[in-house]
Amino acid sequence: MNISRRLGTLVVFGVPAIIGGGIVYALTGQNYVSVFAYEILLIFVAIGFAGK
């Protein structure tokens, strides 16, 4: 997989990071710890996809 395709995969994961972070924040009663956990999980998944 070339570098442009890897960067594109990481950009695609930016949308769920922003939108999903807001949703998690609202659903957990304004708790930033759960948002950080969601973001870290999403980073691991994105690295997994980009590393293939």
Secondary structure, DSSP 4 states (H G I P E B T S, - for coil): --HHHHHHHHHHTHHHHHHHHHHHHHHTTS-HHHHHHHHHHHHHHHHHHHH-
